[in-house]
Amino acid sequence: MTVVPDLLVADGQGLAHPGRFGLACHRGVHTGIPSIGVAKNAMGTFEQPGEERGPTSDLVMDDEVVGRRRFPASPTLTTPPRHERKPMEVRLDGRSAIITGASKGLGLAMAKEFAASGANVAILARNPDTLAEAKAVASAGAQGRVETFSCDVSKAADIQKAYDAVVGAFGQVDILINNAGQTRSMPSDQITDDIWQEDLDLKLFAAIRLTRLVWPGMKQRTWGRIINVLNTGAKTPQANGAPTVVSRAAGMALMKVLAGEGAPHGILVNGMLVGRIVSDQIARRYRAEGTNVSFEDYVAKAGANIPVGRMGKAEEFAAMACFLCSDHAGFTTGTAINMDGGASPVV
């Protein structure tokens, strides 16, 4: 049994124990060390009043001495009581974010969550008719500014124009969420060059171009967050899944490359892989199928075989995105997180 020496308390009979930590050790652990008291509690302060200890003690593993450790004369270990700890609060105060494809669905849910957490949010969408409503939704309860920008991110000129407008409004871009694009799936022999190019322009080159624009400022400020919103098909491409599974797999590779390049400069890049989540895309699919069941029953049936027993919520997806863009996730980069309730067969 391995001993953690800093948590041991001698009992005066040649034994040592850590109070309520649930560890134990064998006779002879402490050599020449007199009694030094007992631990107050498992989460409080350890005190060793009164007597000095010898300079070292043996470390044992299964009755074999494996090394020696020097102890200070009067060590203490203090942990704040649980009731005094503050709950974690995810905040984005002072940050400015671009979210593409943000007039509906997951993009709009992220815009609302980010704005409520204090960020300035730039909603980018192709259809200008949806932007006013999206701004109203995202602004409800917002603690940061919300602005909208009409932009077809499949076009390089539109991207540059929108980026310049966002910087003009907010001064800088700290967070980039590459979220644009809907799933397109068909047999590969039916995919024309034009279809391939459209899908790659919207889902891959949009992320490449926007990242290239925001990168220098993030690097200069040594802080940045980028999320590529993909789907679980990026990890598990199946027959008839192109062109989108190919575009999304490329987006995941791009994420990993950027994560390695950005980490030394404080730029963290991750991927979020969408599974079955109740969103605008699901609503469109429901309407297109023309089923006689209610939308609620349709959603329930679609989520019945997911391990958690239901489809995901856009708000849950947005909460994870908000966390990844916060300072709390400062050690998380280069990951591709399945947001699918455990449905994917791969990690």
Stockholm file with secondary structure:
# STOCKHOLM 1.0

chainA/1-347         MTVVPDLLVADGQGLAHPGRFGLACHRGVHTGIPSIGVAKNAMGTFEQPGEERGPTSDLVMDDEVVGRRRFPASPTLTTPPRHERKPMEVRLDGRSAIITGASKGLGLAMAKEFAASGANVAILARNPDTLAEAKAVASAGAQGRVETFSCDVSKAADIQKAYDAVVGAFGQVDILINNAGQTRSMPSDQITDDIWQEDLDLKLFAAIRLTRLVWPGMKQRTWGRIINVLNTGAKTPQANGAPTVVSRAAGMALMKVLAGEGAPHGILVNGMLVGRIVSDQIARRYRAEGTNVSFEDYVAKAGANIPVGRMGKAEEFAAMACFLCSDHAGFTTGTAINMDGGASPVV
#=GR chainA/1-347 SS CCCCGGGCEECSSSCEECTTSCCCCCTTSSSSCCCCCCBSCSSSCBCCCSCCCCSEEEEEETTEEEEEEECCSSCCCCCCCGGGSCCCCCCCTTCEEEEETCSSHHHHHHHHHHHHTTCEEEEEESCGGGHHHHHHHHHTTCSSCEEEEECCTTSHHHHHHHHHHHHHHHSCCCEEEECCCCCCBCCGGGCCHHHHHHHHIIIIIHHHHHHHHHHHHHHHHTCEEEEEEEEGGGTSCCTTCTBHHHHHHHHHHHHHHHHHHHGGGTEEEEEEEECSEESHHHHHHHHHHTCSSCHHHHHHHHHTTSTTSSCEEHHHHHHHHHHHTSGGGTTCCSCEEEESTTCCSCC
#=GC SS_cons         CCCCGGGCEECSSSCEECTTSCCCCCTTSSSSCCCCCCBSCSSSCBCCCSCCCCSEEEEEETTEEEEEEECCSSCCCCCCCGGGSCCCCCCCTTCEEEEETCSSHHHHHHHHHHHHTTCEEEEEESCGGGHHHHHHHHHTTCSSCEEEEECCTTSHHHHHHHHHHHHHHHSCCCEEEECCCCCCBCCGGGCCHHHHHHHHIIIIIHHHHHHHHHHHHHHHHTCEEEEEEEEGGGTSCCTTCTBHHHHHHHHHHHHHHHHHHHGGGTEEEEEEEECSEESHHHHHHHHHHTCSSCHHHHHHHHHTTSTTSSCEEHHHHHHHHHHHTSGGGTTCCSCEEEESTTCCSCC
//
